[in-house]
Amino acid sequence: MFKILRHKKQQNKKFKTNGSLQRAIEKCQIELAKDPTNAQLHVRLGDLYIEWHLDIHQARQYIDEAITEYQRALESFIDSYEIYYKIGMAFYYKNEIDRAINYFNLSVEKNPKYAEAYYMLACCHTKKAHFPDAMEFAQKSASLRPFASSRSHFLRYNLYRVMSVKSFKITLQRQKELILSLLTLPFDKEAIKDVFQVISYLQFMPMLIKGWIMVARNGIDQAVDLYREALDKAPGFLLLYCLLGDIYRAMGRYEDAILEYKMAIILDSLNITAYRSLCSVYEELGDLDSAVETYLKLIEIQPNAAEYYSNLANILYLKGDTKDAISYYQNAITLNPKPEWTSVIAQTLGYVFQEAEKNTDAAISAYQSAYLLTPTDIDIFINLGSAFYDKQEYNNALTVYRRALELDPTNAKIHCNLGFLHWGKGDIDEAIKEYELSIKYDSTYDIAYNNLGVIYLDDLGRVQQAIELFQKAIHYNPNYALAHYNLGRSVAIKGDKVEAAKLYQIAMDLNNVTNELDPQEITDKIQGLFDS
């Protein structure tokens, strides 16, 4: 194979002096027409197709042609580790990672000391989020080529960098890999090329600044054109894809934003910013399945990032997949990045248990876990008291609410919940007292007005006072279906059937959105107005 590579270098020089890539390709094709079994020419033509494919000034459509030429060469050199490597590279550029891995494996099978193939295996496994394998292959590549190993060390540095666990040991190892990458840079030609490419992007900084100014001045279309022009000149400029994605997202062009974020991820499979932006776009579009898939990928990359588990759980809950949502909430709580955040997740888990699973015991346990983390959070007492009420443990609920009032005596919601608790126990006077305190501390609290109105209507028979309370509830919340329904009941008692029918119909329309009532109950009320 050494002869093939030497011959190839000679032909490289020859063809380069003869003009453009297209002319070089045509010359190869002419030579192959004379000698179709010339393996060296097939390799050279494959290399030219790859070069053309990667040329930013040409259409990017020559990978399949390159693969075909390499495979034809392989017929003559079945044991050539370099041809297997070249085919693997072609599939890597095509983003067919599994097939690329197969060919890189064949390359190292033919030559177990071929560092380039091990490095590309590391890159492939990085794209697939198989980080332990990526680490191992990068280390293998570095050990086989200890001086020219800058890229391998830099890849390991990046893998350590995205780890969500930030221990001292990992930080130390990360810095070690970065230092080794810098020390071996002068001996790694490919790494030097990468550095020069990154440096070359600095020429676009004035264009980036100009684009930012355009966006700030609402010249968004002009900024898009400017960035697209820059990408035509530098298709590997990662920052531009994310910037364009953000602009398209702000414009509401979500599909274009998705394409840009995906391009950023293709260029850098560890680009956490692009993944997170992609998740946000999918959520905004309501494409929950794609959002789930992307969060799962993020979890593969950063398995200890509690935020991803929590966000994924929220989406799964919206999809109606309560069981899996609970599992991911529990994972987030286990990771426990900080008490305040974890407490909120525990409360959310308690709500899911209470409302969706009707598992009051599990809900109480979750709320109590939250209390241990943040014992002064009033919302925990409100939720815990509600759970005890649902379980008909009224004394426990009363104890919880009283404890909450010690922390916040003027909390309208707690007084409202206490009113509901006393009302459920049949203590009407205490219930009225608590609802009046709730209204005193929050004069816009629609629920307190409504519930107090129901007491005046159903328990005390004070219809006019009930009407006034229901009207206030509607005034502060015009979309309150239950208040419209109760006001309809009140005016019906006073004999105004037409007004009652109007109010019931409003309640029916609002209830289609809010789902506060059984629709049949409203229908029965409307029919009952005119049956008697």
C-alpha positions in Angstrom: 0.0 0.0 0.0 3.0 2.3 0.5 3.5 2.3 -3.3 -0.1 3.4 -3.8 0.3 6.3 -1.5 3.6 7.4 -3.0 2.1 7.2 -6.5 -0.9 9.1 -5.3 1.3 11.9 -4.0 3.0 12.1 -7.4 -0.3 12.3 -9.1 -1.6 14.9 -6.6 1.3 17.2 -7.7 0.7 16.4 -11.4 -3.1 17.1 -11.3 -2.8 20.2 -9.1 -0.5 21.8 -11.7 -3.1 20.9 -14.4 -5.9 23.1 -13.0 -9.1 22.8 -11.1 -10.6 19.9 -9.3 -13.0 19.3 -12.2 -10.1 19.0 -14.7 -8.3 16.7 -12.3 -11.4 14.5 -12.1 -11.8 14.5 -15.8 -8.2 13.5 -16.3 -8.6 10.6 -13.9 -11.7 9.4 -15.7 -9.9 9.5 -19.0 -7.0 7.5 -17.6 -9.5 5.0 -16.0 -11.2 4.6 -19.4 -7.9 3.3 -20.7 -7.1 1.2 -17.6 -10.3 0.5 -15.6 -8.5 -1.9 -13.2 -5.9 0.7 -12.0 -6.5 0.7 -8.3 -4.3 3.7 -7.7 -6.4 5.8 -10.1 -9.6 4.7 -8.4 -8.2 5.8 -5.0 -7.1 9.1 -6.5 -10.5 9.7 -8.1 -12.2 8.9 -4.8 -9.9 11.4 -3.0 -10.8 14.1 -5.6 -14.5 13.5 -5.2 -14.1 13.9 -1.4 -12.1 17.0 -1.9 -14.8 18.4 -4.3 -17.5 17.4 -1.8 -15.7 19.4 0.9 -15.0 22.3 -1.3 -17.2 25.2 -0.1 -17.5 26.5 -3.6 -18.9 23.4 -5.1 -22.1 21.4 -4.7 -21.9 18.9 -1.9 -22.9 15.8 -3.7 -19.9 13.6 -4.4 -19.7 11.2 -1.4 -21.4 8.3 -3.2 -19.1 8.6 -6.2 -16.1 8.6 -3.8 -17.3 5.5 -2.0 -17.8 3.7 -5.4 -14.2 4.5 -6.5 -12.7 3.4 -3.1 -14.7 0.1 -3.3 -13.4 -0.5 -6.8 -9.9 0.0 -5.5 -10.6 -2.3 -2.6 -11.3 -5.2 -5.1 -7.5 -5.1 -5.9 -6.3 -4.3 -2.4 -8.7 -6.2 -0.1 -6.3 -5.9 2.9 -5.6 -2.2 2.5 -6.3 -0.6 5.9 -6.1 2.9 4.3 -8.8 2.2 1.8 -11.1 0.9 4.5 -10.3 4.1 6.4 -11.1 6.3 3.4 -14.4 4.6 3.0 -15.1 5.1 6.7 -14.3 8.8 6.3 -16.7 9.1 3.3 -19.5 7.6 5.4 -18.6 9.8 8.3 -19.0 12.9 6.0 -22.3 11.4 4.9 -23.3 11.2 8.6 -23.9 7.4 8.3 -22.1 6.8 11.5 -22.7 3.1 12.0 -21.4 2.3 8.6 -18.4 4.5 9.2 -17.7 2.6 12.4 -17.8 -0.7 10.5 -15.1 0.5 8.1 -12.9 2.1 10.7 -13.1 -1.2 12.6 -12.0 -3.1 9.5 -9.1 -0.6 9.1 -7.8 -1.3 12.6 -8.4 -5.0 12.1 -6.0 -4.8 9.1 -3.6 -2.5 11.0 -4.0 -2.5 14.8 -1.5 0.3 15.1 -3.3 2.8 12.8 -3.9 5.8 15.1 -6.0 7.8 12.6 -8.7 5.1 12.5 -8.8 4.9 16.3 -9.2 8.7 16.4 -12.1 8.5 13.9 -13.7 5.7 16.0 -13.5 8.1 18.9 -15.2 10.8 16.8 -17.9 8.4 15.7 -18.7 7.2 19.2 -18.8 10.8 20.4 -21.5 11.5 17.8 -23.4 8.5 19.1 -22.9 9.7 22.7 -21.0 6.5 23.6 -18.5 8.5 25.7 -16.7 5.7 27.5 -15.9 4.1 24.1 -14.9 7.5 22.7 -12.6 8.1 25.6 -11.0 4.7 25.1 -10.4 5.1 21.3 -9.0 8.6 21.7 -6.6 7.3 24.3 -5.6 4.4 22.1 -5.0 6.9 19.2 -2.8 9.1 21.5 -0.8 6.1 22.8 0.0 5.0 19.2 1.1 8.4 18.2 2.2 10.1 21.4 3.7 13.2 19.8 1.2 13.9 17.0 -1.8 13.4 19.3 -3.2 16.9 19.8 -6.6 16.1 18.3 -7.0 13.0 20.4 -6.2 14.9 23.6 -8.5 17.8 22.6 -11.4 15.4 22.0 -10.8 13.9 25.5 -10.7 17.4 26.9 -14.1 18.2 25.3 -15.6 14.9 26.6 -14.5 15.8 30.1 -15.8 19.4 29.6 -19.4 18.3 28.8 -19.6 16.0 31.8 -22.2 17.3 34.2 -20.3 16.0 37.2 -17.7 18.7 38.0 -15.5 16.9 40.6 -12.0 18.0 41.3 -10.6 14.8 39.8 -12.4 15.4 36.5 -11.4 19.1 36.4 -7.8 18.1 36.9 -8.0 15.4 34.1 -9.7 17.9 31.8 -6.9 20.4 32.3 -4.3 17.7 31.8 -5.8 16.8 28.4 -5.9 20.4 27.3 -2.2 20.9 28.2 -1.3 17.7 26.4 -3.3 18.9 23.4 -1.3 22.2 23.3 2.1 20.5 23.8 1.6 18.0 21.0 0.0 20.6 18.6 3.2 21.4 16.7 3.6 17.7 15.7 0.0 17.1 14.6 -0.5 18.3 11.1 -4.3 17.8 11.1 -4.7 19.6 14.4 -2.7 22.5 13.0 -5.1 22.6 10.0 -8.0 22.7 12.4 -6.4 25.6 14.3 -5.8 27.6 11.1 -9.4 27.0 10.1 -10.6 28.3 13.4 -8.3 31.3 13.1 -9.6 31.9 9.6 -13.0 32.4 11.0 -11.8 35.6 12.7 -12.1 37.4 9.4 -15.8 37.1 9.7 -16.0 38.9 13.1 -16.7 42.3 11.5 -19.6 40.6 9.6 -20.9 39.1 12.8 -20.8 42.4 14.6 -22.6 44.0 11.6 -25.2 41.3 11.8 -25.8 41.9 15.5 -26.2 45.6 14.9 -28.7 44.8 12.1 -30.7 42.5 14.4 -30.7 45.2 17.1 -32.1 47.7 14.6 -34.8 45.2 13.4 -32.9 44.6 10.2 -33.4 40.8 10.6 -33.8 39.9 7.0 -30.5 41.7 6.1 -28.8 39.9 9.0 -30.0 36.6 7.7 -28.6 37.3 4.2 -25.3 38.5 5.8 -24.9 35.3 7.8 -25.9 33.1 4.9 -23.2 34.8 2.8 -20.7 34.0 5.6 -21.7 30.4 5.7 -21.3 30.1 1.9 -17.7 31.1 2.5 -17.2 29.1 5.7 -19.6 26.2 6.0 -17.8 24.9 9.0 -18.3 28.0 11.1 -20.3 26.6 14.0 -21.3 29.8 15.7 -23.1 31.0 12.6 -25.5 28.1 12.5 -26.6 28.7 16.1 -26.9 32.4 15.4 -29.1 31.8 12.4 -31.1 29.3 14.3 -31.8 31.9 17.0 -32.8 34.5 14.4 -35.1 32.1 12.6 -36.7 31.1 15.9 -37.3 34.8 16.7 -38.9 35.3 13.3 -41.2 32.3 13.8 -39.4 30.3 11.0 -39.2 27.2 13.2 -38.4 24.7 10.5 -35.4 26.8 9.3 -34.3 27.2 12.9 -34.4 23.4 13.4 -32.3 22.9 10.3 -29.6 25.3 11.5 -29.4 23.8 15.0 -29.2 20.3 13.5 -26.3 21.5 11.3 -24.5 22.8 14.4 -25.0 19.4 16.0 -23.7 17.6 12.9 -20.5 19.7 13.1 -20.2 19.4 16.8 -22.1 16.5 18.4 -21.3 17.9 21.8 -22.9 21.2 21.2 -25.1 21.5 24.2 -26.4 24.9 23.3 -27.7 23.7 19.9 -29.4 20.7 21.6 -31.1 22.9 24.2 -32.3 25.3 21.6 -33.6 22.5 19.5 -35.6 21.2 22.5 -37.1 24.6 23.0 -38.1 24.9 19.4 -39.8 21.5 19.4 -41.7 22.5 22.6 -42.8 25.8 21.1 -44.1 23.9 18.0 -45.8 21.3 20.2 -43.7 18.5 18.6 -43.4 16.7 21.9 -42.1 13.4 20.4 -39.1 15.2 18.9 -38.6 17.1 22.1 -38.5 13.8 24.0 -36.0 12.3 21.6 -33.7 15.4 21.8 -33.8 15.4 25.7 -32.9 11.7 25.7 -29.9 12.6 23.6 -29.0 15.4 26.0 -29.2 12.9 28.9 -26.9 10.5 27.0 -24.4 13.4 26.7 -24.8 14.7 30.3 -26.4 11.9 32.3 -26.0 13.8 35.6 -27.8 17.0 34.5 -31.0 16.9 36.6 -32.6 19.7 34.6 -32.9 17.5 31.5 -34.7 14.7 33.5 -37.1 17.3 34.9 -37.8 18.9 31.5 -38.3 15.5 29.9 -40.7 14.5 32.7 -42.7 17.7 32.1 -43.1 16.8 28.4 -44.0 13.2 29.2 -46.6 14.3 31.6 -48.1 16.6 28.9 -48.1 13.6 26.6 -50.1 11.6 29.2 -47.2 9.2 29.9 -47.5 9.6 33.6 -45.6 6.5 34.6 -42.4 7.5 32.7 -42.8 11.1 33.8 -42.8 10.0 37.5 -39.6 8.0 36.8 -37.8 11.0 35.4 -38.9 13.3 38.1 -37.5 10.8 40.6 -34.2 10.7 38.7 -34.1 14.5 38.8 -34.7 14.4 42.6 -32.0 11.8 43.1 -29.4 13.9 41.4 -30.4 16.8 43.6 -28.3 19.7 42.2 -29.4 22.1 44.9 -32.1 22.0 47.6 -34.4 24.8 46.3 -34.6 23.4 42.8 -35.0 19.8 44.0 -37.8 20.9 46.3 -39.8 22.3 43.4 -39.4 19.1 41.5 -40.5 17.1 44.5 -43.6 19.3 44.8 -44.3 18.7 41.1 -44.0 15.0 41.6 -46.4 15.3 44.5 -48.9 17.1 42.3 -48.6 14.3 39.6 -49.2 11.6 42.2 -52.1 13.5 43.7 -53.9 14.7 40.5 -53.0 12.2 37.9 -52.3 9.0 39.8 -54.7 9.6 42.7 -52.0 8.2 44.9 -52.4 10.4 48.0 -49.9 8.6 50.1 -47.2 9.0 47.4 -48.1 12.6 47.0 -47.8 13.2 50.8 -44.4 11.5 50.8 -43.2 13.7 47.9 -44.4 16.9 49.6 -42.7 15.9 52.9 -39.4 15.3 51.0 -39.8 18.9 49.6 -40.4 20.2 53.1 -37.2 18.6 54.4 -35.3 20.5 51.6 -37.0 23.9 52.0 -39.0 24.0 55.3 -40.0 27.6 54.9 -41.7 27.2 51.5 -45.3 28.1 51.9 -46.4 26.3 48.8 -45.3 23.0 50.3 -47.7 23.5 53.2 -50.5 24.4 50.9 -49.9 21.3 48.8 -49.4 19.0 51.7 -52.5 20.3 53.4 -54.5 19.7 50.2 -53.2 16.1 50.1 -54.2 15.4 53.7 -57.6 16.8 52.9 -58.0 14.5 49.9 -57.1 11.6 52.2 -59.8 12.9 54.7 -57.1 13.4 57.3 -58.6 16.7 58.3 -56.7 17.2 61.6 -53.4 16.7 59.8 -54.4 19.2 57.1 -55.4 21.7 59.9 -52.1 21.3 61.6 -50.2 21.9 58.3 -52.2 25.0 57.5 -51.8 26.4 61.0 -48.1 25.9 60.8 -48.1 27.7 57.4 -49.9 30.7 59.0 -47.2 30.9 61.6 -44.8 31.5 58.7 -47.1 33.8 56.7 -50.2 35.0 58.7 -51.6 37.1 55.8 -51.4 34.4 53.1 -54.8 34.6 51.3 -54.5 31.1 49.8 -53.9 29.5 53.1 -56.9 31.2 54.7 -58.9 30.1 51.6 -57.8 26.5 52.1 -58.6 26.7 55.8 -62.1 28.0 54.8 -62.5 25.0 52.6 -61.3 22.6 55.3 -63.7 24.0 57.9 -66.5 24.0 55.4 -65.9 20.3 54.7 -66.0 19.6 58.4 -69.3 21.4 58.7 -68.0 24.3 60.7 -69.7 27.1 58.7 -68.9 30.0 61.0 -65.1 29.2 60.9 -65.3 28.7 57.1 -66.9 32.1 56.6 -64.3 33.7 58.9 -61.4 32.2 56.9 -62.9 33.2 53.5 -63.4 36.7 54.8 -59.8 36.8 55.9 -58.7 35.5 52.5 -60.6 38.3 50.8 -59.2 40.8 53.3 -55.6 39.9 52.4 -56.3 39.6 48.7 -59.3 41.6 47.5 -59.0 40.0 44.0 -59.1 36.4 45.1 -61.9 35.0 42.9 -61.9 31.5 44.4 -62.6 32.9 47.9 -65.5 35.0 46.6 -67.0 32.0 44.8 -66.7 29.6 47.7 -68.0 32.1 50.2 -70.9 32.8 47.8 -71.7 29.0 47.7 -71.9 29.0 51.5 -74.3 32.0 51.5 -76.4 30.4 48.8 -76.6 26.7 49.8 -76.0 26.8 53.5 -77.5 30.1 54.7 -80.0 30.8 51.9 -78.8 34.4 51.5 -79.3 34.6 47.8 -78.6 38.3 47.2 -75.4 38.2 49.2 -74.4 35.1 47.2 -75.1 36.9 43.9 -72.9 39.8 44.9 -70.1 37.5 45.8 -70.4 35.5 42.5 -70.4 38.8 40.6 -67.1 39.9 42.3 -65.6 36.5 41.5 -66.5 37.0 37.8 -65.3 40.6 37.9 -61.8 39.5 39.0 -61.8 36.4 36.7 -64.2 36.7 33.7 -63.2 33.2 32.6 -64.3 31.5 35.8 -66.9 28.9 34.6 -67.9 27.8 38.1 -68.7 31.3 39.2 -70.9 31.9 36.2 -72.6 28.6 36.9 -73.2 29.5 40.6 -74.5 32.9 39.6 -76.9 31.2 37.2 -78.1 29.1 40.1 -78.6 32.2 42.2 -80.6 34.2 39.6 -82.7 31.1 38.8 -83.8 31.0 42.4 -84.8 34.6 42.1 -87.0 33.6 39.1 -85.0 35.2 36.2 -84.8 32.1 34.0 -83.7 33.9 30.9 -80.7 35.4 32.7 -79.9 32.1 34.3 -80.0 30.4 30.9 -77.5 33.0 29.6 -75.2 32.4 32.6 -75.4 28.7 32.2 -74.5 28.9 28.5 -71.5 31.2 29.3 -70.4 28.6 31.9 -70.8 25.8 29.3 -68.6 27.7 26.8 -66.0 28.6 29.3 -66.0 25.0 30.7 -65.1 23.7 27.3 -61.7 25.3 28.0 -61.3 25.2 31.7 -63.0 21.8 32.5 -64.1 22.9 35.9 -67.5 21.2 35.8 -69.3 18.1 34.4 -70.9 19.4 31.2 -73.9 17.3 31.8 -74.6 19.1 35.0 -74.8 22.4 33.2 -77.0 20.9 30.5 -79.4 19.5 33.2 -79.6 22.9 34.8 -80.5 24.6 31.5 -83.2 22.0 30.7 -84.5 22.2 34.2 -85.2 25.9 33.8 -87.9 25.3 31.3 -89.2 21.8 32.3 -91.0 23.1 35.4 
